[in-house]
């Protein structure tokens, strides 16, 4: 379930970033700080983009940043970051990215229900409008808990 993988501490709003790598690092920092992933996991996300491109820019303005569990997952979690200024990741169809969801999954199956829940939210324009207007991580957590 989505609400079991997100905590208020994993949500950052209006992040200032200079480029896509900076955006990934800043979006993932709460997961590192909360002991959900190691810094090596963030490096893994960036390495894979350099190797094969921004495959995780899933839809307009949305990135689901992730790497392989062995790159440094400690426990399953999803972080939410909104960018103050959208950033190009190199995905012609879906750039620029404004919303980064950082996923840490302990294996290939444990996160599937949470991703299904998240996909439902990503289909709703009102979710993006809510994120754009949210004033605090607590507000976002209350929204997710109310689903």
N, CA, C and O atoms as a GROMACS GRO file, in nm:
protein
  588
    1UNK      N    1   0.083  -0.120   0.000
    1UNK     CA    2   0.000   0.000   0.000
    1UNK      C    3   0.087   0.126   0.000
    1UNK      O    4   0.189   0.132   0.068
    2UNK      N    5   0.045   0.222  -0.076
    2UNK     CA    6   0.122   0.345  -0.092
    2UNK      C    7   0.148   0.416   0.040
    2UNK      O    8   0.260   0.458   0.067
    3UNK      N    9   0.045   0.429   0.122
    3UNK     CA   10   0.062   0.503   0.247
    3UNK      C   11   0.157   0.435   0.344
    3UNK      O   12   0.204   0.498   0.439
    4UNK      N   13   0.185   0.306   0.323
    4UNK     CA   14   0.282   0.236   0.408
    4UNK      C   15   0.426   0.259   0.363
    4UNK      O   16   0.520   0.228   0.437
    5UNK      N   17   0.444   0.313   0.243
    5UNK     CA   18   0.580   0.334   0.190
    5UNK      C   19   0.623   0.481   0.193
    5UNK      O   20   0.739   0.512   0.168
    6UNK      N   21   0.529   0.570   0.223
    6UNK     CA   22   0.560   0.713   0.225
    6UNK      C   23   0.541   0.765   0.367
    6UNK      O   24   0.444   0.732   0.434
    7UNK      N   25   0.636   0.846   0.410
    7UNK     CA   26   0.619   0.919   0.536
    7UNK      C   27   0.642   1.067   0.507
    7UNK      O   28   0.697   1.104   0.403
    8UNK      N   29   0.599   1.147   0.598
    8UNK     CA   30   0.613   1.292   0.586
    8UNK      C   31   0.759   1.331   0.563
    8UNK      O   32   0.787   1.426   0.489
    9UNK      N   33   0.851   1.260   0.626
    9UNK     CA   34   0.994   1.290   0.615
    9UNK      C   35   1.049   1.264   0.475
    9UNK      O   36   1.157   1.313   0.441
   10UNK      N   37   0.977   1.189   0.393
   10UNK     CA   38   1.023   1.154   0.258
   10UNK      C   39   0.966   1.248   0.152
   10UNK      O   40   0.984   1.225   0.032
   11UNK      N   41   0.899   1.354   0.194
   11UNK     CA   42   0.834   1.447   0.102
   11UNK      C   43   0.904   1.582   0.106
   11UNK      O   44   0.923   1.640   0.214
   12UNK      N   45   0.944   1.632  -0.010
   12UNK     CA   46   1.003   1.766  -0.020
   12UNK      C   47   0.933   1.842  -0.130
   12UNK      O   48   0.905   1.789  -0.237
   13UNK      N   49   0.905   1.968  -0.103
   13UNK     CA   50   0.830   2.052  -0.196
   13UNK      C   51   0.915   2.168  -0.245
   13UNK      O   52   0.996   2.223  -0.172
   14UNK      N   53   0.893   2.204  -0.371
   14UNK     CA   54   0.959   2.320  -0.432
   14UNK      C   55   1.112   2.314  -0.423
   14UNK      O   56   1.177   2.410  -0.382
   15UNK      N   57   1.166   2.200  -0.460
   15UNK     CA   58   1.310   2.178  -0.458
   15UNK      C   59   1.376   2.260  -0.569
   15UNK      O   60   1.333   2.257  -0.685
   16UNK      N   61   1.480   2.331  -0.533
   16UNK     CA   62   1.560   2.406  -0.631
   16UNK      C   63   1.669   2.312  -0.681
   16UNK      O   64   1.747   2.259  -0.602
   17UNK      N   65   1.676   2.292  -0.813
   17UNK     CA   66   1.778   2.205  -0.871
   17UNK      C   67   1.834   2.269  -0.998
   17UNK      O   68   1.763   2.340  -1.069
   18UNK      N   69   1.961   2.243  -1.025
   18UNK     CA   70   2.027   2.304  -1.140
   18UNK      C   71   2.016   2.220  -1.267
   18UNK      O   72   2.015   2.275  -1.378
   19UNK      N   73   2.009   2.087  -1.252
   19UNK     CA   74   1.998   1.997  -1.367
   19UNK      C   75   1.937   1.865  -1.317
   19UNK      O   76   1.904   1.852  -1.200
   20UNK      N   77   1.922   1.769  -1.409
   20UNK     CA   78   1.852   1.645  -1.372
   20UNK      C   79   1.928   1.566  -1.265
   20UNK      O   80   1.866   1.505  -1.178
   21UNK      N   81   2.062   1.566  -1.271
   21UNK     CA   82   2.138   1.493  -1.169
   21UNK      C   83   2.118   1.556  -1.032
   21UNK      O   84   2.099   1.486  -0.932
   22UNK      N   85   2.123   1.687  -1.026
   22UNK     CA   86   2.101   1.759  -0.900
   22UNK      C   87   1.960   1.731  -0.850
   22UNK      O   88   1.939   1.712  -0.730
   23UNK      N   89   1.863   1.729  -0.941
   23UNK     CA   90   1.724   1.701  -0.902
   23UNK      C   91   1.711   1.562  -0.843
   23UNK      O   92   1.642   1.545  -0.742
   24UNK      N   93   1.774   1.463  -0.904
   24UNK     CA   94   1.769   1.325  -0.853
   24UNK      C   95   1.834   1.319  -0.714
   24UNK      O   96   1.777   1.261  -0.621
   25UNK      N   97   1.950   1.378  -0.700
   25UNK     CA   98   2.020   1.375  -0.570
   25UNK      C   99   1.935   1.440  -0.461
   25UNK      O  100   1.924   1.387  -0.351
   26UNK      N  101   1.876   1.555  -0.492
   26UNK     CA  102   1.796   1.625  -0.391
   26UNK      C  103   1.665   1.552  -0.362
   26UNK      O  104   1.620   1.550  -0.247
   27UNK      N  105   1.604   1.492  -0.462
   27UNK     CA  106   1.481   1.416  -0.440
   27UNK      C  107   1.507   1.291  -0.356
   27UNK      O  108   1.422   1.250  -0.278
   28UNK      N  109   1.626   1.232  -0.371
   28UNK     CA  110   1.659   1.109  -0.299
   28UNK      C  111   1.717   1.134  -0.160
   28UNK      O  112   1.720   1.043  -0.077
   29UNK      N  113   1.762   1.256  -0.133
   29UNK     CA  114   1.825   1.286  -0.004
   29UNK      C  115   1.740   1.246   0.117
   29UNK      O  116   1.795   1.190   0.212
   30UNK      N  117   1.609   1.273   0.118
   30UNK     CA  118   1.530   1.230   0.235
   30UNK      C  119   1.535   1.078   0.257
   30UNK      O  120   1.533   1.033   0.372
   31UNK      N  121   1.540   1.000   0.150
   31UNK     CA  122   1.547   0.855   0.165
   31UNK      C  123   1.681   0.812   0.224
   31UNK      O  124   1.687   0.718   0.303
   32UNK      N  125   1.787   0.881   0.185
   32UNK     CA  126   1.919   0.855   0.243
   32UNK      C  127   1.917   0.893   0.391
   32UNK      O  128   1.960   0.816   0.477
   33UNK      N  129   1.867   1.014   0.420
   33UNK     CA  130   1.865   1.064   0.558
   33UNK      C  131   1.781   0.978   0.651
   33UNK      O  132   1.811   0.966   0.770
   34UNK      N  133   1.675   0.917   0.598
   34UNK     CA  134   1.586   0.834   0.679
   34UNK      C  135   1.629   0.687   0.682
   34UNK      O  136   1.560   0.603   0.738
   35UNK      N  137   1.743   0.656   0.621
   35UNK     CA  138   1.794   0.519   0.626
   35UNK      C  139   1.722   0.421   0.537
   35UNK      O  140   1.724   0.301   0.564
   36UNK      N  141   1.657   0.468   0.432
   36UNK     CA  142   1.585   0.380   0.339
   36UNK      C  143   1.676   0.330   0.228
   36UNK      O  144   1.661   0.218   0.179
   37UNK      N  145   1.773   0.415   0.188
   37UNK     CA  146   1.868   0.380   0.083
   37UNK      C  147   2.006   0.431   0.121
   37UNK      O  148   2.021   0.518   0.206
   38UNK      N  149   2.106   0.374   0.055
   38UNK     CA  150   2.244   0.422   0.069
   38UNK      C  151   2.272   0.521  -0.044
   38UNK      O  152   2.202   0.523  -0.145
   39UNK      N  153   2.373   0.602  -0.027
   39UNK     CA  154   2.413   0.696  -0.131
   39UNK      C  155   2.446   0.623  -0.261
   39UNK      O  156   2.427   0.677  -0.370
   40UNK      N  157   2.494   0.499  -0.250
   40UNK     CA  158   2.527   0.419  -0.369
   40UNK      C  159   2.403   0.394  -0.456
   40UNK      O  160   2.415   0.377  -0.577
   41UNK      N  161   2.285   0.392  -0.395
   41UNK     CA  162   2.161   0.374  -0.471
   41UNK      C  163   2.135   0.496  -0.559
   41UNK      O  164   2.096   0.482  -0.674
   42UNK      N  165   2.158   0.614  -0.504
   42UNK     CA  166   2.142   0.738  -0.582
   42UNK      C  167   2.240   0.738  -0.698
   42UNK      O  168   2.205   0.773  -0.810
   43UNK      N  169   2.364   0.699  -0.670
   43UNK     CA  170   2.464   0.689  -0.776
   43UNK      C  171   2.420   0.590  -0.884
   43UNK      O  172   2.443   0.612  -1.002
   44UNK      N  173   2.354   0.481  -0.841
   44UNK     CA  174   2.304   0.381  -0.936
   44UNK      C  175   2.196   0.438  -1.027
   44UNK      O  176   2.194   0.409  -1.147
   45UNK      N  177   2.107   0.519  -0.972
   45UNK     CA  178   2.003   0.583  -1.053
   45UNK      C  179   2.069   0.668  -1.162
   45UNK      O  180   2.033   0.659  -1.280
   46UNK      N  181   2.164   0.748  -1.123
   46UNK     CA  182   2.230   0.840  -1.216
   46UNK      C  183   2.313   0.763  -1.319
   46UNK      O  184   2.312   0.797  -1.438
   47UNK      N  185   2.382   0.660  -1.275
   47UNK     CA  186   2.463   0.578  -1.366
   47UNK      C  187   2.377   0.517  -1.477
   47UNK      O  188   2.415   0.520  -1.594
   48UNK      N  189   2.262   0.463  -1.440
   48UNK     CA  190   2.176   0.398  -1.540
   48UNK      C  191   2.122   0.500  -1.641
   48UNK      O  192   2.110   0.468  -1.759
   49UNK      N  193   2.091   0.620  -1.597
   49UNK     CA  194   2.045   0.723  -1.691
   49UNK      C  195   2.157   0.754  -1.791
   49UNK      O  196   2.130   0.770  -1.910
   50UNK      N  197   2.279   0.762  -1.744
   50UNK     CA  198   2.392   0.785  -1.834
   50UNK      C  199   2.409   0.669  -1.932
   50UNK      O  200   2.448   0.689  -2.047
   51UNK      N  201   2.381   0.548  -1.886
   51UNK     CA  202   2.399   0.429  -1.970
   51UNK      C  203   2.288   0.410  -2.072
   51UNK      O  204   2.314   0.381  -2.189
   52UNK      N  205   2.161   0.426  -2.028
   52UNK     CA  206   2.050   0.392  -2.120
   52UNK      C  207   1.948   0.505  -2.139
   52UNK      O  208   1.852   0.489  -2.215
   53UNK      N  209   1.967   0.615  -2.071
   53UNK     CA  210   1.874   0.727  -2.088
   53UNK      C  211   1.771   0.733  -1.977
   53UNK      O  212   1.766   0.646  -1.890
   54UNK      N  213   1.688   0.836  -1.981
   54UNK     CA  214   1.590   0.861  -1.874
   54UNK      C  215   1.464   0.774  -1.888
   54UNK      O  216   1.354   0.824  -1.906
   55UNK      N  217   1.484   0.643  -1.879
   55UNK     CA  218   1.375   0.547  -1.897
   55UNK      C  219   1.264   0.562  -1.794
   55UNK      O  220   1.151   0.520  -1.818
   56UNK      N  221   1.295   0.622  -1.679
   56UNK     CA  222   1.194   0.632  -1.573
   56UNK      C  223   1.114   0.761  -1.576
   56UNK      O  224   1.038   0.789  -1.483
   57UNK      N  225   1.128   0.840  -1.681
   57UNK     CA  226   1.037   0.954  -1.700
   57UNK      C  227   0.914   0.894  -1.768
   57UNK      O  228   0.910   0.880  -1.891
   58UNK      N  229   0.815   0.859  -1.687
   58UNK     CA  230   0.705   0.772  -1.728
   58UNK      C  231   0.596   0.840  -1.807
   58UNK      O  232   0.539   0.782  -1.900
   59UNK      N  233   0.566   0.962  -1.771
   59UNK     CA  234   0.456   1.034  -1.832
   59UNK      C  235   0.491   1.182  -1.824
   59UNK      O  236   0.595   1.219  -1.770
   60UNK      N  237   0.405   1.266  -1.878
   60UNK     CA  238   0.434   1.410  -1.878
   60UNK      C  239   0.471   1.459  -1.740
   60UNK      O  240   0.393   1.447  -1.645
   61UNK      N  241   0.592   1.514  -1.728
   61UNK     CA  242   0.640   1.583  -1.608
   61UNK      C  243   0.668   1.493  -1.489
   61UNK      O  244   0.691   1.544  -1.379
   62UNK      N  245   0.666   1.361  -1.506
   62UNK     CA  246   0.679   1.268  -1.392
   62UNK      C  247   0.794   1.170  -1.412
   62UNK      O  248   0.805   1.103  -1.514
   63UNK      N  249   0.881   1.165  -1.310
   63UNK     CA  250   0.989   1.066  -1.307
   63UNK      C  251   0.969   0.974  -1.188
   63UNK      O  252   0.940   1.019  -1.077
   64UNK      N  253   0.986   0.844  -1.211
   64UNK     CA  254   0.985   0.744  -1.104
   64UNK      C  255   1.129   0.693  -1.093
   64UNK      O  256   1.164   0.589  -1.149
   65UNK      N  257   1.210   0.769  -1.020
   65UNK     CA  258   1.353   0.740  -1.009
   65UNK      C  259   1.376   0.615  -0.926
   65UNK      O  260   1.327   0.603  -0.814
   66UNK      N  261   1.453   0.522  -0.982
   66UNK     CA  262   1.483   0.399  -0.909
   66UNK      C  263   1.604   0.330  -0.972
   66UNK      O  264   1.645   0.362  -1.084
   67UNK      N  265   1.659   0.238  -0.898
   67UNK     CA  266   1.769   0.155  -0.946
   67UNK      C  267   1.743   0.013  -0.897
   67UNK      O  268   1.633  -0.019  -0.852
   68UNK      N  269   1.844  -0.070  -0.905
   68UNK     CA  270   1.830  -0.208  -0.862
   68UNK      C  271   1.848  -0.218  -0.710
   68UNK      O  272   1.927  -0.143  -0.653
   69UNK      N  273   1.777  -0.309  -0.645
   69UNK     CA  274   1.789  -0.322  -0.499
   69UNK      C  275   1.933  -0.337  -0.452
   69UNK      O  276   1.971  -0.282  -0.349
   70UNK      N  277   2.013  -0.413  -0.526
   70UNK     CA  278   2.152  -0.437  -0.484
   70UNK      C  279   2.240  -0.312  -0.490
   70UNK      O  280   2.353  -0.314  -0.442
   71UNK      N  281   2.190  -0.204  -0.550
   71UNK     CA  282   2.266  -0.079  -0.553
   71UNK      C  283   2.264  -0.007  -0.418
   71UNK      O  284   2.339   0.089  -0.398
   72UNK      N  285   2.179  -0.053  -0.325
   72UNK     CA  286   2.183   0.008  -0.193
   72UNK      C  287   2.050   0.032  -0.127
   72UNK      O  288   2.036   0.128  -0.051
   73UNK      N  289   1.951  -0.053  -0.153
   73UNK     CA  290   1.823  -0.042  -0.083
   73UNK      C  291   1.837  -0.101   0.056
   73UNK      O  292   1.890  -0.211   0.074
   74UNK      N  293   1.789  -0.027   0.154
   74UNK     CA  294   1.786  -0.075   0.292
   74UNK      C  295   1.645  -0.121   0.327
   74UNK      O  296   1.625  -0.228   0.385
   75UNK      N  297   1.546  -0.039   0.291
   75UNK     CA  298   1.406  -0.079   0.309
   75UNK      C  299   1.319  -0.009   0.204
   75UNK      O  300   1.358   0.091   0.145
   76UNK      N  301   1.202  -0.065   0.185
   76UNK     CA  302   1.112  -0.014   0.083
   76UNK      C  303   1.053   0.121   0.123
   76UNK      O  304   1.013   0.143   0.237
   77UNK      N  305   1.050   0.212   0.024
   77UNK     CA  306   0.996   0.346   0.049
   77UNK      C  307   0.970   0.415  -0.084
   77UNK      O  308   1.023   0.376  -0.188
   78UNK      N  309   0.888   0.520  -0.078
   78UNK     CA  310   0.868   0.608  -0.192
   78UNK      C  311   0.878   0.751  -0.141
   78UNK      O  312   0.806   0.791  -0.049
   79UNK      N  313   0.967   0.827  -0.202
   79UNK     CA  314   0.980   0.969  -0.171
   79UNK      C  315   0.909   1.051  -0.277
   79UNK      O  316   0.900   1.010  -0.392
   80UNK      N  317   0.860   1.166  -0.237
   80UNK     CA  318   0.794   1.257  -0.330
   80UNK      C  319   0.868   1.389  -0.326
   80UNK      O  320   0.890   1.445  -0.219
   81UNK      N  321   0.905   1.440  -0.443
   81UNK     CA  322   0.966   1.572  -0.453
   81UNK      C  323   0.900   1.649  -0.566
   81UNK      O  324   0.879   1.595  -0.675
   82UNK      N  325   0.868   1.774  -0.540
   82UNK     CA  326   0.823   1.863  -0.647
   82UNK      C  327   0.937   1.961  -0.672
   82UNK      O  328   1.002   2.007  -0.578
   83UNK      N  329   0.960   1.992  -0.798
   83UNK     CA  330   1.066   2.084  -0.833
   83UNK      C  331   1.010   2.225  -0.846
   83UNK      O  332   0.902   2.245  -0.900
   84UNK      N  333   1.085   2.323  -0.796
   84UNK     CA  334   1.043   2.462  -0.806
   84UNK      C  335   1.036   2.505  -0.953
   84UNK      O  336   0.950   2.584  -0.992
   85UNK      N  337   1.130   2.452  -1.033
   85UNK     CA  338   1.135   2.482  -1.176
   85UNK      C  339   1.155   2.351  -1.250
   85UNK      O  340   1.252   2.280  -1.224
   86UNK      N  341   1.064   2.317  -1.341
   86UNK     CA  342   1.077   2.191  -1.416
   86UNK      C  343   1.214   2.180  -1.485
   86UNK      O  344   1.271   2.280  -1.528
   87UNK      N  345   1.263   2.058  -1.496
   87UNK     CA  346   1.396   2.031  -1.550
   87UNK      C  347   1.388   1.926  -1.660
   87UNK      O  348   1.312   1.830  -1.650
   88UNK      N  349   1.466   1.947  -1.764
   88UNK     CA  350   1.472   1.850  -1.874
   88UNK      C  351   1.563   1.734  -1.834
   88UNK      O  352   1.676   1.753  -1.789
   89UNK      N  353   1.510   1.614  -1.854
   89UNK     CA  354   1.584   1.491  -1.825
   89UNK      C  355   1.635   1.426  -1.953
   89UNK      O  356   1.713   1.332  -1.948
   90UNK      N  357   1.591   1.476  -2.068
   90UNK     CA  358   1.631   1.417  -2.194
   90UNK      C  359   1.529   1.322  -2.252
   90UNK      O  360   1.562   1.240  -2.338
   91UNK      N  361   1.405   1.331  -2.205
   91UNK     CA  362   1.296   1.250  -2.257
   91UNK      C  363   1.206   1.344  -2.338
   91UNK      O  364   1.127   1.420  -2.280
   92UNK      N  365   1.219   1.340  -2.470
   92UNK     CA  366   1.148   1.434  -2.557
   92UNK      C  367   0.997   1.434  -2.535
   92UNK      O  368   0.933   1.539  -2.539
   93UNK      N  369   0.941   1.317  -2.513
   93UNK     CA  370   0.795   1.307  -2.500
   93UNK      C  371   0.741   1.362  -2.368
   93UNK      O  372   0.630   1.416  -2.365
   94UNK      N  373   0.817   1.350  -2.261
   94UNK     CA  374   0.761   1.380  -2.128
   94UNK      C  375   0.832   1.491  -2.051
   94UNK      O  376   0.790   1.525  -1.940
   95UNK      N  377   0.939   1.547  -2.106
   95UNK     CA  378   1.006   1.660  -2.042
   95UNK      C  379   0.920   1.786  -2.049
   95UNK      O  380   0.832   1.796  -2.136
   96UNK      N  381   0.942   1.880  -1.961
   96UNK     CA  382   1.032   1.876  -1.846
   96UNK      C  383   0.966   1.808  -1.726
   96UNK      O  384   0.843   1.803  -1.717
   97UNK      N  385   1.048   1.758  -1.635
   97UNK     CA  386   1.001   1.689  -1.516
   97UNK      C  387   0.979   1.790  -1.404
   97UNK      O  388   1.063   1.876  -1.379
   98UNK      N  389   0.865   1.777  -1.338
   98UNK     CA  390   0.834   1.862  -1.223
   98UNK      C  391   0.814   1.779  -1.095
   98UNK      O  392   0.830   1.830  -0.984
   99UNK      N  393   0.780   1.651  -1.113
   99UNK     CA  394   0.748   1.564  -0.998
   99UNK      C  395   0.840   1.442  -1.004
   99UNK      O  396   0.843   1.370  -1.104
  100UNK      N  397   0.913   1.419  -0.894
  100UNK     CA  398   1.002   1.303  -0.888
  100UNK      C  399   0.956   1.214  -0.772
  100UNK      O  400   0.949   1.258  -0.657
  101UNK      N  401   0.926   1.090  -0.805
  101UNK     CA  402   0.891   0.989  -0.706
  101UNK      C  403   1.010   0.894  -0.700
  101UNK      O  404   1.037   0.823  -0.797
  102UNK      N  405   1.080   0.892  -0.588
  102UNK     CA  406   1.198   0.805  -0.573
  102UNK      C  407   1.154   0.676  -0.506
  102UNK      O  408   1.104   0.676  -0.394
  103UNK      N  409   1.174   0.567  -0.576
  103UNK     CA  410   1.132   0.435  -0.529
  103UNK      C  411   1.252   0.355  -0.482
  103UNK      O  412   1.352   0.343  -0.553
  104UNK      N  413   1.241   0.300  -0.363
  104UNK     CA  414   1.338   0.199  -0.318
  104UNK      C  415   1.258   0.073  -0.290
  104UNK      O  416   1.168   0.072  -0.206
  105UNK      N  417   1.293  -0.032  -0.360
  105UNK     CA  418   1.222  -0.160  -0.345
  105UNK      C  419   1.322  -0.267  -0.307
  105UNK      O  420   1.429  -0.279  -0.368
  106UNK      N  421   1.287  -0.347  -0.206
  106UNK     CA  422   1.379  -0.450  -0.157
  106UNK      C  423   1.388  -0.569  -0.252
  106UNK      O  424   1.487  -0.643  -0.250
  107UNK      N  425   1.286  -0.588  -0.335
  107UNK     CA  426   1.289  -0.694  -0.436
  107UNK      C  427   1.194  -0.656  -0.549
  107UNK      O  428   1.141  -0.545  -0.551
  108UNK      N  429   1.173  -0.745  -0.642
  108UNK     CA  430   1.092  -0.712  -0.759
  108UNK      C  431   0.942  -0.716  -0.734
  108UNK      O  432   0.865  -0.673  -0.820
  109UNK      N  433   0.897  -0.766  -0.620
  109UNK     CA  434   0.754  -0.783  -0.597
  109UNK      C  435   0.697  -0.699  -0.483
  109UNK      O  436   0.579  -0.664  -0.487
  110UNK      N  437   0.777  -0.665  -0.384
  110UNK     CA  438   0.727  -0.605  -0.261
  110UNK      C  439   0.656  -0.473  -0.282
  110UNK      O  440   0.570  -0.436  -0.202
  111UNK      N  441   0.689  -0.401  -0.385
  111UNK     CA  442   0.637  -0.266  -0.405
  111UNK      C  443   0.523  -0.259  -0.506
  111UNK      O  444   0.473  -0.150  -0.534
  112UNK      N  445   0.480  -0.371  -0.560
  112UNK     CA  446   0.384  -0.368  -0.672
  112UNK      C  447   0.250  -0.305  -0.634
  112UNK      O  448   0.195  -0.229  -0.714
  113UNK      N  449   0.197  -0.334  -0.517
  113UNK     CA  450   0.070  -0.274  -0.476
  113UNK      C  451   0.085  -0.123  -0.458
  113UNK      O  452  -0.003  -0.047  -0.497
  114UNK      N  453   0.196  -0.080  -0.399
  114UNK     CA  454   0.220   0.064  -0.382
  114UNK      C  455   0.230   0.133  -0.517
  114UNK      O  456   0.178   0.243  -0.535
  115UNK      N  457   0.298   0.069  -0.613
  115UNK     CA  458   0.309   0.128  -0.746
  115UNK      C  459   0.174   0.134  -0.815
  115UNK      O  460   0.146   0.229  -0.889
  116UNK      N  461   0.092   0.036  -0.793
  116UNK     CA  462  -0.043   0.038  -0.848
  116UNK      C  463  -0.123   0.155  -0.790
  116UNK      O  464  -0.192   0.226  -0.863
  117UNK      N  465  -0.112   0.175  -0.660
  117UNK     CA  466  -0.178   0.288  -0.594
  117UNK      C  467  -0.126   0.420  -0.650
  117UNK      O  468  -0.202   0.512  -0.677
  118UNK      N  469   0.007   0.428  -0.666
  118UNK     CA  470   0.067   0.550  -0.718
  118UNK      C  471   0.022   0.576  -0.861
  118UNK      O  472  -0.008   0.691  -0.896
  119UNK      N  473   0.015   0.472  -0.942
  119UNK     CA  474  -0.031   0.488  -1.081
  119UNK      C  475  -0.171   0.546  -1.085
  119UNK      O  476  -0.202   0.629  -1.171
  120UNK      N  477  -0.256   0.504  -0.992
  120UNK     CA  478  -0.390   0.561  -0.984
  120UNK      C  479  -0.387   0.710  -0.958
  120UNK      O  480  -0.463   0.786  -1.017
  121UNK      N  481  -0.299   0.753  -0.869
  121UNK     CA  482  -0.285   0.896  -0.841
  121UNK      C  483  -0.230   0.972  -0.961
  121UNK      O  484  -0.274   1.083  -0.990
  122UNK      N  485  -0.135   0.912  -1.031
  122UNK     CA  486  -0.071   0.979  -1.144
  122UNK      C  487  -0.166   0.998  -1.262
  122UNK      O  488  -0.136   1.075  -1.353
  123UNK      N  489  -0.278   0.929  -1.260
  123UNK     CA  490  -0.380   0.947  -1.363
  123UNK      C  491  -0.475   1.062  -1.332
  123UNK      O  492  -0.560   1.097  -1.414
  124UNK      N  493  -0.461   1.122  -1.215
  124UNK     CA  494  -0.555   1.225  -1.171
  124UNK      C  495  -0.491   1.364  -1.175
  124UNK      O  496  -0.397   1.392  -1.100
  125UNK      N  497  -0.542   1.450  -1.262
  125UNK     CA  498  -0.490   1.585  -1.274
  125UNK      C  499  -0.500   1.660  -1.141
  125UNK      O  500  -0.414   1.743  -1.111
  126UNK      N  501  -0.602   1.631  -1.062
  126UNK     CA  502  -0.618   1.701  -0.934
  126UNK      C  503  -0.504   1.668  -0.837
  126UNK      O  504  -0.475   1.749  -0.748
  127UNK      N  505  -0.440   1.551  -0.851
  127UNK     CA  506  -0.326   1.518  -0.766
  127UNK      C  507  -0.210   1.614  -0.794
  127UNK      O  508  -0.147   1.663  -0.700
  128UNK      N  509  -0.182   1.639  -0.920
  128UNK     CA  510  -0.075   1.732  -0.957
  128UNK      C  511  -0.108   1.874  -0.910
  128UNK      O  512  -0.022   1.946  -0.860
  129UNK      N  513  -0.232   1.913  -0.926
  129UNK     CA  514  -0.274   2.045  -0.879
  129UNK      C  515  -0.258   2.055  -0.728
  129UNK      O  516  -0.214   2.158  -0.675
  130UNK      N  517  -0.293   1.949  -0.659
  130UNK     CA  518  -0.274   1.947  -0.513
  130UNK      C  519  -0.127   1.962  -0.479
  130UNK      O  520  -0.091   2.044  -0.394
  131UNK      N  521  -0.039   1.884  -0.544
  131UNK     CA  522   0.104   1.894  -0.516
  131UNK      C  523   0.157   2.034  -0.544
  131UNK      O  524   0.241   2.086  -0.470
  132UNK      N  525   0.108   2.095  -0.651
  132UNK     CA  526   0.154   2.231  -0.686
  132UNK      C  527   0.116   2.333  -0.580
  132UNK      O  528   0.186   2.433  -0.562
  133UNK      N  529   0.007   2.308  -0.510
  133UNK     CA  530  -0.043   2.405  -0.412
  133UNK      C  531  -0.016   2.367  -0.267
  133UNK      O  532  -0.043   2.445  -0.176
  134UNK      N  533   0.038   2.247  -0.246
  134UNK     CA  534   0.063   2.202  -0.109
  134UNK      C  535   0.166   2.291  -0.042
  134UNK      O  536   0.265   2.332  -0.104
  135UNK      N  537   0.142   2.321   0.084
  135UNK     CA  538   0.231   2.409   0.160
  135UNK      C  539   0.330   2.333   0.248
  135UNK      O  540   0.430   2.388   0.292
  136UNK      N  541   0.301   2.205   0.274
  136UNK     CA  542   0.387   2.130   0.364
  136UNK      C  543   0.381   1.980   0.333
  136UNK      O  544   0.283   1.931   0.277
  137UNK      N  545   0.487   1.907   0.370
  137UNK     CA  546   0.483   1.761   0.358
  137UNK      C  547   0.367   1.699   0.436
  137UNK      O  548   0.309   1.599   0.393
  138UNK      N  549   0.334   1.759   0.548
  138UNK     CA  550   0.221   1.708   0.628
  138UNK      C  551   0.091   1.711   0.548
  138UNK      O  552   0.011   1.618   0.554
  139UNK      N  553   0.070   1.819   0.473
  139UNK     CA  554  -0.050   1.830   0.389
  139UNK      C  555  -0.055   1.717   0.287
  139UNK      O  556  -0.160   1.657   0.264
  140UNK      N  557   0.060   1.688   0.225
  140UNK     CA  558   0.066   1.582   0.124
  140UNK      C  559   0.038   1.448   0.190
  140UNK      O  560  -0.036   1.366   0.134
  141UNK      N  561   0.094   1.425   0.306
  141UNK     CA  562   0.072   1.298   0.377
  141UNK      C  563  -0.075   1.282   0.413
  141UNK      O  564  -0.131   1.173   0.399
  142UNK      N  565  -0.138   1.389   0.458
  142UNK     CA  566  -0.282   1.383   0.489
  142UNK      C  567  -0.364   1.348   0.366
  142UNK      O  568  -0.460   1.272   0.376
  143UNK      N  569  -0.327   1.402   0.252
  143UNK     CA  570  -0.396   1.373   0.125
  143UNK      C  571  -0.384   1.223   0.093
  143UNK      O  572  -0.483   1.157   0.061
  144UNK      N  573  -0.262   1.170   0.102
  144UNK     CA  574  -0.239   1.030   0.071
  144UNK      C  575  -0.310   0.939   0.171
  144UNK      O  576  -0.366   0.837   0.132
  145UNK      N  577  -0.308   0.975   0.298
  145UNK     CA  578  -0.376   0.894   0.400
  145UNK      C  579  -0.526   0.893   0.382
  145UNK      O  580  -0.593   0.799   0.425
  146UNK      N  581  -0.581   0.996   0.318
  146UNK     CA  582  -0.725   1.006   0.300
  146UNK      C  583  -0.776   0.925   0.180
  146UNK      O  584  -0.896   0.909   0.162
  147UNK      N  585  -0.684   0.874   0.102
  147UNK     CA  586  -0.724   0.798  -0.019
  147UNK      C  587  -0.786   0.665   0.020
  147UNK      O  588  -0.825   0.588  -0.068
   0.00000   0.00000   0.00000
